[in-house]
C-alpha cells in the first residue's frame, strides 16, 4: 500500500481511537484492535475516510493485521 505523507502513525492512532471513542494514549500498539472494539463497520469507515484523503488502502490487507502496529507498518511504508 502506498500512502500520502500526512497519514502518520500518530494520525492512524488518533483516527482509530476516535472511532472507538477512546483516548489515543490507551490504544496499545500490540493489543488486537478487535479487543478494543474495532469491528468491520468501523474499519470500513476508517478505510473510506483515508481513501477520501487520497490514501491507497487495501481493506482486506488491514483486516488480516490484528494490531495498531500492523496497521501503522502497512499504511506508512
Secondary structure, DSSP 8 states (H G I E B T S, - for coil): ----TT--HHHHHHHHHHHTT--GGG--TTSBGGGGT--HHHHHHHHHHHHHTT----HHHHHT--BHHHHHHHH--
